[in-house]
Amino acid sequence: MSALDPTTPSAPKWAGRAWRPFALTLPALLLLAAVIGYPLLTIVLRSLSEPQWGAQNYVWFFGTPVNLTVLQRTFVISAWVTLVCIICAYPYAYLMTAVGPRVRLALVLCVLIPFWVSGVVRTLSWVILLQDSGVINSLLRSAGFDGVRLIRTQTGVVIGMAQVLLPFMILPLYSVMKGIDLRLMRAAQSLGARPSRAFFTIYLPLSLPGVYAGAIIVFILALGFYITPALLGGPRSTMLSTLVQTQVLSLLQWGRGGAMGVVLLVATFVLLALAAPVMRSRYREAGRR
């Protein structure tokens, strides 16, 4: 059969272009491999090779009760921060979808302004607010209440971390909520449903993908926080990042510090793997609605 035979099946026109999307992402993939993959591989190798080859650093980690306590506390604090962010961000994101364009712009600016301020500056501001003689305790005493201890406590760490991470919860929520047709709730109310029932049966399920996306972002970012727990926390609110810093910079134990980082990374991946089936099912349910 001749190559010029019109009956010869020709390749699809898109076949020669299938590699182009991959080619466009190749520079980003190479950059990620250079700035993330190589350092991560170095940490894993150091955790297994210093001071000698073997798993002695991991044996030390799991054999030290303090390390396990701090690891558990890290996940607990991150979970509390995620819950606080959900509670605070959900009504704010809903308000952004319900107001006019000018008010919405002001609300968006309020979310973006913290990104323009250094995290250290924001944390130091919370030190001033939460300390025993700070603004919050001064207001409580002037109102006739006893002062509360917020600085160097787990509560203070949660408050400071939630304020820093709140925009990462608001933005995914808003991106989902702005696509929800509010006429669905009005239609439910016209059929006899109370506003609260219409919200919990229609609006809330449709907004859950934004809740899940924001919760994952906030939880993962909270696991690696260092500055805020170091400045606002105390011995009873130490997170694993602080122990890693102590092992690496103070004690020069790169192997032990690397083992801590690898354990935290693996534990995070395990939790995400366990949560992934639940999230996929919720996404499918929201899509059917």
MIVODO-545414 format. One record per atom (N, C-alpha, C): atom name; x, y, z. Coordinates in steps of 0.2 Angstrom, whole numbers. Atoms other than C-alpha are relative to their C-alpha. Layout:
BEGIN
   atom       X       Y       Z
     CA       X       Y       Z
...
This chain:
BEGIN
   atom       X       Y       Z
      N       4      -6       0
     CA       0       0       0
      C       4       6       0
      N      -4      -6       1
     CA       7      17      -5
      C      -1       4       6
      N       1      -5      -6
     CA      11      30       8
      C      -5       6      -2
      N       4      -6       2
     CA       1      42      -3
      C      -7      -3      -1
      N       7       3       1
     CA     -14      30      -4
      C      -5       4       5
      N       5      -3      -5
     CA     -29      40       3
      C      -3      -4       5
      N       3       5      -5
     CA     -35      24      11
      C       4      -1       6
      N      -5       1      -6
     CA     -20      24      23
      C      -2       4       6
      N       2      -4      -6
     CA     -26      29      40
      C       6       5       3
      N      -5      -5      -3
     CA     -17      45      46
      C      -1       1       7
      N       0      -1      -7
     CA     -12      49      63
      C      -5       6       2
      N       4      -5      -2
     CA     -24      60      73
      C       4       7       0
      N      -4      -7       0
     CA     -19      79      72
      C       2       1       6
      N      -3      -2      -6
     CA     -17      80      90
      C       5      -5       3
      N      -5       5      -2
     CA      -5      65      91
      C       7       4       1
      N      -7      -4       0
     CA      10      77      87
      C       0       5       5
      N       0      -5      -5
     CA       4      89     100
      C      -1      -2       7
      N       2       2      -7
     CA       1      78     115
      C       6       1       5
      N      -6      -1      -5
     CA      19      81     122
      C       0       7       2
      N      -1      -7      -2
     CA      17     100     122
      C      -2       2       7
      N       2      -2      -7
     CA       7     101     139
      C       6      -2       4
      N      -6       3      -5
     CA      21      90     147
      C       6       5      -1
      N      -6      -4       1
     CA      34     101     139
      C      -1       7       3
      N       1      -7      -3
     CA      26     117     146
      C       1      -1       8
      N       0       1      -7
     CA      26     109     164
      C       7      -3       2
      N      -7       2      -1
     CA      44     102     162
      C       4       4       4
      N      -4      -4      -4
     CA      53     117     168
      C      -2       1       7
      N       2       0      -7
     CA      42     118     184
      C       2      -6       3
      N      -2       7      -3
     CA      45      99     187
      C       7       0       1
      N      -7       0      -1
     CA      64     101     185
      C       1       5       6
      N      -1      -4      -6
     CA      63     116     197
      C      -2      -3       7
      N       3       3      -6
     CA      53     107     210
      C       5      -6       2
      N      -5       5      -1
     CA      65      92     208
      C       7       3       3
      N      -6      -3      -2
     CA      80     104     211
      C      -1       2       7
      N       1      -4      -6
     CA      73     114     226
      C      -3      -4       5
      N       3       4      -5
     CA      63     101     234
      C       2      -8       1
      N      -2       7       1
     CA      67      83     228
      C       7      -1       3
      N      -7       1      -2
     CA      86      85     231
      C       1       1       7
      N      -1       0      -7
     CA      86      92     248
      C      -4      -5       4
      N       3       5      -4
     CA      73      80     254
      C       4      -7      -1
      N      -4       6       1
     CA      83      65     247
      C       7       1       4
      N      -5      -1      -4
     CA      98      73     256
      C      -1      -1       8
      N       2       1      -7
     CA      89      73     273
      C      -1      -7       1
      N       1       7      -1
     CA      83      55     270
      C       7      -4       1
      N      -6       4       0
     CA     101      49     267
      C       4       2       6
      N      -4      -2      -6
     CA     108      59     282
      C      -3      -4       6
      N       3       4      -5
     CA      95      51     293
      C       2      -7       1
      N      -2       7       0
     CA     101      34     288
      C       8      -1       0
      N      -7       1       0
     CA     120      38     287
      C       4       3       5
      N      -4      -3      -5
     CA     125      49     301
      C      -3      -2       7
      N      -7       0       1
     CA     134      45     312
      C       3      -6      -4
      N      -2       6       4
     CA     134      28     303
      C      -6      -2      -3
      N       5       2       4
     CA     124      19     291
      C      -4      -5       4
      N       5       4      -4
     CA     108      11     299
      C      -6       4       2
      N       6      -3      -2
     CA      92      15     307
      C       0       2       7
      N      -1      -2      -7
     CA      99      20     324
      C      -4       7       2
      N       4      -7      -1
     CA      91      38     322
      C      -7      -1       1
      N       7       1      -1
     CA      74      31     320
      C      -1      -4       6
      N       0       4      -6
     CA      77      18     334
      C       0       5       6
      N      -1      -5      -5
     CA      82      33     345
      C      -7       4       0
      N       7      -4       0
     CA      66      43     340
      C      -5      -3       3
      N       5       4      -2
     CA      54      30     343
      C       1      -3       7
      N      -2       2      -7
     CA      63      25     359
      C       0       5       5
      N       0      -6      -5
     CA      62      42     367
      C      -7       2       1
      N       7      -2      -1
     CA      45      46     375
      C      -1       7      -2
      N       1      -7       2
     CA      48      64     373
      C      -2       2      -7
      N       1      -1       7
     CA      49      63     355
      C      -7      -2      -3
      N       6       3       2
     CA      33      53     353
      C      -6       5       3
      N       5      -5      -3
     CA      24      66     365
      C       0       6      -4
      N      -1      -7       5
     CA      30      81     354
      C      -4      -2      -6
      N       4       1       7
     CA      24      72     338
      C      -7       0       1
      N       7       0      -1
     CA       7      69     345
      C      -3       7       1
      N       2      -7      -2
     CA       6      87     352
      C       0       4      -7
      N       0      -4       7
     CA      11      93     334
      C      -6      -1      -4
      N       6       2       4
     CA      -4      84     326
      C      -6       3       4
      N       6      -2      -4
     CA     -16      89     340
      C       0       8      -1
      N       0      -8       1
     CA     -11     108     339
      C      -2       1      -7
      N       2      -1       7
     CA     -12     107     320
      C      -8      -1      -1
      N       8       2       1
     CA     -30      99     321
      C      -4       6       3
      N       3      -6      -3
     CA     -35     113     333
      C       0       6      -4
      N      -1      -5       4
     CA     -28     126     322
      C      -5       0      -6
      N       5       1       6
     CA     -38     119     307
      C      -7       1       2
      N       7      -1      -2
     CA     -54     118     317
      C      -2       8       1
      N       1      -7      -2
     CA     -52     136     323
      C      -1       4      -7
      N       1      -4       6
     CA     -49     142     305
      C      -6      -2      -4
      N       6       1       4
     CA     -64     133     298
      C      -6       4       3
      N       5      -4      -4
     CA     -75     141     312
      C       0       7      -2
      N      -1      -7       1
     CA     -68     158     308
      C      -1       2      -7
      N       0      -2       7
     CA     -67     157     289
      C      -6      -1      -3
      N       6       2       3
     CA     -83     149     285
      C      -5       6      -1
      N       5      -6       1
     CA     -95     164     289
      C       4       6      -4
      N      -3      -5       4
     CA     -82     176     282
      C       0      -1      -7
      N       0       2       8
     CA     -81     167     265
      C      -7       1      -2
      N       7       0       2
     CA    -100     166     265
      C      -2       8      -1
      N       1      -7       1
     CA    -101     185     268
      C       3       3      -6
      N      -3      -2       6
     CA     -89     188     254
      C      -5      -1      -6
      N       5       2       6
     CA    -102     179     242
      C      -7       4       0
      N       7      -3      -1
     CA    -117     189     249
      C       0       7       0
      N       0      -8       0
     CA    -111     207     249
      C       1       2      -7
      N      -1      -3       7
     CA    -109     219     234
      C       7       0      -2
      N      -7       0       2
     CA     -94     221     224
      C       5       4       4
      N      -5      -5      -4
     CA     -86     236     234
      C       1      -3       7
      N      -2       3      -7
     CA     -88     227     251
      C       4      -6      -1
      N      -4       6       1
     CA     -82     211     243
      C       8       2      -1
      N      -7      -2       1
     CA     -66     220     237
      C       3       2       7
      N      -3      -2      -7
     CA     -63     227     255
      C       1      -6       4
      N      -1       6      -4
     CA     -65     210     262
      C       6      -4      -3
      N      -6       4       4
     CA     -53     202     249
      C       6       3       2
      N      -7      -4      -2
     CA     -40     216     254
      C       1      -2       7
      N      -2       2      -7
     CA     -42     211     272
      C       3      -7       1
      N      -3       7       0
     CA     -38     193     268
      C       7       1      -3
      N      -6       0       3
     CA     -23     198     257
      C       5       4       4
      N      -5      -5      -4
     CA     -15     212     268
      C       5      -4       4
      N      -5       4      -4
     CA      -8     199     280
      C       6      -3      -4
      N      -5       2       4
     CA       2     192     266
      C       6       5      -1
      N      -5      -5       1
     CA      11     208     264
      C       4       2       7
      N      -3      -1      -6
     CA      17     208     282
      C       4      -6       2
      N      -4       6      -2
     CA      31     197     289
      C      -3      -4       5
      N       3       4      -5
     CA      26     182     299
      C       3       1       7
      N      -4      -2      -6
     CA      39     187     312
      C      -4       6       3
      N       3      -6      -3
     CA      31     204     314
      C      -7      -1       3
      N       7       1      -2
     CA      13     197     315
      C       1      -4       7
      N       0       4      -7
     CA      19     184     329
      C       2       5       5
      N      -2      -5      -6
     CA      28     198     339
      C      -6       4       2
      N       6      -4      -2
     CA      12     208     338
      C      -5      -5       5
      N       4       4      -5
     CA       3     193     346
      C       3      -1       7
      N      -3       0      -6
     CA      16     192     359
      C      -2       6       5
      N       2      -6      -4
     CA      12     210     364
      C      -8      -1       2
      N       7       0      -2
     CA      -7     206     364
      C      -1      -5       5
      N       2       6      -4
     CA      -6     189     373
      C       4       0       7
      N      -4       0      -6
     CA       7     193     387
      C      -4       2       6
      N       4      -1      -6
     CA       1     194     405
      C      -2       7       1
      N       2      -7      -1
     CA       2     213     405
      C      -2       3      -7
      N       2      -2       6
     CA      -4     214     387
      C      -7       3      -1
      N       6      -4       1
     CA     -19     222     379
      C      -6      -4       2
      N       6       4      -2
     CA     -31     207     381
      C      -1      -1       7
      N       1       0      -7
     CA     -28     205     399
      C      -1       6       3
      N       1      -6      -2
     CA     -28     223     402
      C      -8       2      -1
      N       7      -1       1
     CA     -46     224     394
      C      -4      -4       5
      N       3       4      -5
     CA     -51     209     405
      C       0       3       7
      N      -1      -3      -7
     CA     -45     217     421
      C      -4       6       0
      N       4      -6       0
     CA     -53     234     416
      C      -8      -2       0
      N       7       2       0
     CA     -70     224     414
      C      -2      -3       6
      N       2       4      -6
     CA     -69     216     431
      C       2      -7       0
      N      -2       7       0
     CA     -62     199     426
      C       7      -1       2
      N      -7       2      -1
     CA     -47     190     431
      C       4      -1      -7
      N      -4       1       6
     CA     -32     190     419
      C       1      -8      -2
      N      -1       7       2
     CA     -29     173     409
      C       7       0      -3
      N      -6       1       2
     CA     -13     166     405
      C       0      -3      -8
      N       0       2       7
     CA     -11     165     386
      C       7      -1      -3
      N      -6       0       3
     CA       7     168     382
      C       4      -7       3
      N      -4       6      -2
     CA      19     152     383
      C      -5      -6       2
      N       5       5      -1
     CA       3     141     382
      C      -2      -3      -7
      N       2       2       6
     CA      -4     130     369
      C      -6       4      -3
      N       5      -4       2
     CA     -19     141     368
      C       2       6      -4
      N      -3      -6       4
     CA      -8     156     363
      C       3      -2      -7
      N      -2       3       6
     CA       0     145     350
      C      -5      -1      -5
      N       5       1       5
     CA     -16     140     342
      C      -3       7      -2
      N       2      -6       2
     CA     -22     158     342
      C       4       3      -5
      N      -5      -3       5
     CA      -6     164     333
      C       0      -3      -6
      N       0       4       6
     CA      -6     150     321
      C      -6       1      -4
      N       6      -1       4
     CA     -24     152     316
      C       0       6      -3
      N       0      -6       3
     CA     -22     170     313
      C       4       0      -6
      N      -5       0       6
     CA      -7     167     301
      C      -3      -4      -6
      N       3       4       5
     CA     -16     153     292
      C      -7       1      -2
      N       7      -1       2
     CA     -33     160     291
      C      -1       1      -7
      N       1      -2       7
     CA     -31     167     273
      C       0      -7      -4
      N       0       6       4
     CA     -27     149     267
      C      -6      -4       1
      N       7       3      -1
     CA     -44     143     273
      C      -5       4      -3
      N       5      -4       3
     CA     -54     158     267
      C       0       0      -7
      N       0       0       7
     CA     -48     158     249
      C      -3      -6      -3
      N       3       6       3
     CA     -52     140     245
      C      -8       0       1
      N       7       0      -2
     CA     -69     142     254
      C      -4       5      -5
      N       3      -5       4
     CA     -73     158     244
      C       0      -3      -7
      N       0       2       7
     CA     -68     150     227
      C      -5      -5      -1
      N       6       5       1
     CA     -81     136     230
      C      -7       3       1
      N       6      -3      -2
     CA     -94     146     238
      C      -3       5      -5
      N       3      -4       5
     CA     -95     159     224
      C      -3      -3      -6
      N       3       4       6
     CA    -100     145     212
      C      -7      -3       2
      N       6       3      -2
     CA    -115     140     223
      C      -6       5      -2
      N       6      -4       1
     CA    -132     147     217
      C      -4       1       6
      N       4      -1      -6
     CA    -140     155     231
      C      -8       0      -1
      N       7       1       1
     CA    -157     153     223
      C      -2      -7       2
      N       1       7      -2
     CA    -156     135     228
      C      -3       0       7
      N       3       0      -7
     CA    -159     140     246
      C      -6       4       0
      N       7      -3       0
     CA    -173     152     242
      C      -5      -4      -3
      N       5       5       2
     CA    -181     138     232
      C      -2      -4       5
      N       2       4      -6
     CA    -180     127     247
      C      -4       3       5
      N       4      -3      -5
     CA    -187     140     258
      C      -7       1      -3
      N       7      -1       3
     CA    -202     143     246
      C      -4      -6       0
      N       4       6       0
     CA    -206     125     247
      C      -1      -2       7
      N       2       1      -7
     CA    -207     126     266
      C       6      -2       5
      N      -5       1      -4
     CA    -190     123     272
      C       2       6       4
      N      -2      -5      -4
     CA    -184     133     287
      C       7       2      -3
      N      -6      -2       2
     CA    -168     144     283
      C       6      -5       3
      N      -6       4      -2
     CA    -157     133     294
      C       0      -7      -3
      N       0       6       4
     CA    -163     117     286
      C       2       1      -7
      N      -3      -1       7
     CA    -160     124     269
      C       7       1       0
      N      -7      -1       0
     CA    -143     129     274
      C       4      -7       1
      N      -3       6      -1
     CA    -138     112     281
      C      -1      -6      -5
      N       1       6       5
     CA    -146     101     268
      C       2       2      -7
      N      -2      -2       7
     CA    -141     112     252
      C       7       3       0
      N      -6      -4       1
     CA    -128     125     255
      C       6      -3       3
      N      -5       3      -3
     CA    -117     116     267
      C       3      -6      -4
      N      -4       5       4
     CA    -114     100     257
      C       3       2      -6
      N      -3      -2       7
     CA    -111     110     241
      C       7       4       2
      N      -6      -4      -2
     CA     -97     120     251
      C       5      -4       3
      N      -4       4      -3
     CA     -89     105     258
      C       7      -1      -4
      N      -6       1       4
     CA     -76     103     244
      C       5       6       2
      N      -4      -5      -2
     CA     -69     120     249
      C       2       0       7
      N      -2       2      -7
     CA     -69     115     268
      C       6      -5       0
      N      -5       5       1
     CA     -59     100     263
      C       7       2      -2
      N      -7      -3       3
     CA     -46     109     252
      C       3       5       5
      N      -3      -5      -5
     CA     -44     123     265
      C       3      -4       6
      N      -2       4      -6
     CA     -42     110     279
      C       6      -3      -1
      N      -6       4       2
     CA     -29     100     270
      C       6       5       0
      N      -5      -5       1
     CA     -19     116     266
      C       3       3       7
      N      -1      -3      -7
     CA     -20     123     284
      C       4      -5       4
      N      -3       6      -4
     CA     -16     106     292
      C       7      -1      -1
      N      -6       1       2
     CA      -1     103     282
      C       5       6       2
      N      -4      -5      -2
     CA       6     120     284
      C       1       1       8
      N      -1      -1      -7
     CA       3     120     303
      C       5      -5       3
      N      -5       5      -3
     CA      13     104     305
      C       7       2       0
      N      -7      -3       0
     CA      29     113     300
      C       1       7       3
      N      -1      -7      -3
     CA      27     129     309
      C       5       0       5
      N      -6      -1      -5
     CA      42     135     319
      C       0       7       3
      N      -1      -7      -3
     CA      42     154     322
      C      -6       1       5
      N       5      -1      -5
     CA      25     155     330
      C       0      -4       6
      N       0       3      -6
     CA      26     141     342
      C       7       2       4
      N      -6      -2      -3
     CA      44     146     346
      C      -1       7       4
      N       0      -6      -3
     CA      39     164     351
      C      -6       0       5
      N       6       0      -4
     CA      21     161     358
      C       0      -6       5
      N       0       6      -4
     CA      24     143     366
      C       5       0       5
      N      -5       1      -5
     CA      33     136     380
      C       1      -7       0
      N      -2       7       0
     CA      39     119     386
      C      -5      -5      -2
      N       6       5       1
     CA      22     111     386
      C      -4       1      -7
      N       3      -1       7
     CA      18     118     368
      C       5      -1      -5
      N      -6       1       5
     CA      34     113     359
      C      -3      -5      -5
      N       2       4       6
     CA      31     106     342
      C       6      -3      -3
      N      -6       4       2
     CA      42      94     332
      C       5       5      -4
      N      -4      -4       4
     CA      49     108     321
      C       5       3       5
      N      -5      -3      -5
     CA      57     116     337
      C       5      -5       2
      N      -5       5      -1
     CA      65      99     341
      C       5      -1      -6
      N      -5       0       6
     CA      72      98     323
      C       5       5       0
      N      -5      -6       0
     CA      80     115     325
      C       5      -1       5
      N      -5       1      -6
     CA      88     110     342
      C       5      -5      -2
      N      -5       5       2
     CA      95      94     335
      C       5       2      -6
      N      -4      -2       6
     CA     102     102     319
      C       4       6       1
      N      -4      -6      -1
     CA     108     119     324
      C       3       1       7
      N      -3       0      -6
     CA     111     117     342
      C       5      -6       2
      N      -4       6      -2
     CA     117      99     344
      C       4      -2      -6
      N      -3       2       6
     CA     123      97     326
      C      -1      -7      -2
      N       2       7       1
     CA     114      80     325
      C      -4       0      -6
      N       4       0       6
     CA     109      80     307
      C      -4      -6      -1
      N       3       6       1
     CA     105      62     307
      C      -7       0       4
      N       6       0      -4
     CA      92      64     322
      C      -5       5      -3
      N       5      -5       2
     CA      85      80     315
      C      -3      -3      -7
      N       3       2       6
     CA      83      72     298
      C      -5      -6       1
      N       5       5      -2
     CA      74      57     306
      C      -6       3       2
      N       6      -3      -2
     CA      62      68     314
      C      -4       3      -6
      N       4      -3       6
     CA      58      77     298
      C      -3      -6      -4
      N       2       6       4
     CA      56      60     289
      C      -6      -3       3
      N       6       3      -3
     CA      44      53     302
      C      -6       5       0
      N       5      -5       0
     CA      34      69     302
      C      -3       0      -7
      N       2       0       7
     CA      33      68     283
      C      -4      -6      -2
      N       4       6       1
     CA      28      50     282
      C      -7       0       4
      N       6       0      -4
     CA      15      52     296
      C      -5       5      -4
      N       5      -4       3
     CA       7      66     286
      C      -2      -3      -6
      N       2       3       6
     CA       7      56     270
      C      -5      -6       2
      N       5       5      -2
     CA      -2      42     280
      C      -6       2       1
      N       6      -3      -1
     CA     -15      53     286
      C      -4       2      -6
      N       3      -2       6
     CA     -18      60     269
      C      -3      -6      -4
      N       2       6       3
     CA     -19      43     262
      C      -7      -3       3
      N       6       2      -3
     CA     -32      38     275
      C      -6       5      -1
      N       5      -5       1
     CA     -42      54     272
      C      -2       0      -7
      N       1      -1       7
     CA     -41      53     253
      C      -7      -3      -2
      N       6       3       2
     CA     -55      40     251
      C      -7       4       2
      N       6      -4      -3
     CA     -67      50     262
      C      -1       6      -4
      N       0      -6       3
     CA     -63      66     253
      C      -3      -1      -7
      N       2       1       7
     CA     -66      58     235
      C      -7      -2       0
      N       7       2      -1
     CA     -83      51     241
      C      -4       6       1
      N       4      -6      -1
     CA     -88      68     247
      C       0       4      -6
      N       0      -3       6
     CA     -83      76     231
      C      -5      -2      -5
      N       5       3       5
     CA     -93      64     221
      C      -7       2       2
      N       7      -2      -2
     CA    -108      67     232
      C      -2       7      -1
      N       1      -7       2
     CA    -106      86     230
      C      -1       1      -7
      N       0      -1       8
     CA    -104      84     211
      C      -7      -2      -2
      N       7       2       2
     CA    -121      74     210
      C      -5       5       2
      N       5      -5      -2
     CA    -130      87     220
      C       0       6      -5
